[in-house]
């Protein structure tokens, strides 16, 4: 009874002090995210000013931070404000050179999918779709192979609204921006009624049986650069000098990136320089888990190496190599893809339930020729309307396969579900002679 009275009196006291205290919180109305707008280009600071201010406040930045700011700043980022692909841009890609490239990729996906089943319904997911050219060529082949709008849906991962709009105008008869609560930020329909969706992150793409295409996607993802000296591994950083110019400097001691990234299963023995892209490794792991858990195939094609290079960070402007620290935001920043690192990320590791069979990499020359690209080349040349057009088709093909041009620099690597090991042993992947399946 005594305790009951005490708690009863305490309750009255607490209620009284809560309801009648002589102060209150101020109600603040949060801004509606739907009404927020980006600053106009004329009012936004330049990329160089943003980078300098960041360095002044926090000290030297990593190459990864630099690349992230330069490529993805909402108003001044390289991919955000202009058309960058093609003869009028800073670089050109294989699909822009010849329609044959996209057609061979489409036939390869179709043929490999037949080893799994009918492949319908199908999600086609492209990471970094560029101008949409590869997807246009791929869809043309699939329609000829009997796919209909009801069998397909397109899912494009693109962070640039400028590129997104370019792709939509190329692929769709109608398209629209989505509400901020939607998992995709843009959607449209092709002339045949096929649905097209745009996302700013692969994680938001639905988990279904899919073809994943990453063509010249990984080479633009931010990298950390490391050098090994007498005191061990150190990270290459970017600083500003007294004249306000950007320059490289070596970290005085181990950075957090050195401690986290330079460790097994990565083999750094015998190397004095190395580049690592944590984001690339994360996406490679995502692709492996997706194809293994939900079915499908991933095809990665990019210029790169198998752990043999250490310093590949550079910039392109009007198809010429330029200093990556000059005129940030105006040039294409890129680094060769280390396929050996992507392979490690995709293969089975402790604690990773879902993993992929990794096939390749092989050179673009070998992949195209083993996929019978010369047969398609002959058809295109036979159908040419003039000798001039025939010569242009031949020159474009030579650009793709010539070892001194794109033939050896570009590599192809594929990811399959781990359950396909016995099937691939019996029917090796087209385009890959030494399939070297590993799980």
Order of alpha helices (4+ residues) and beta strands (2+ residues): alpha-alpha-beta-alpha-alpha-alpha-beta-alpha-beta-alpha-beta-beta-beta-beta-beta-beta-beta-alpha-beta-alpha-beta-beta-beta-beta-beta-alpha-beta-alpha-alpha-alpha-beta-alpha
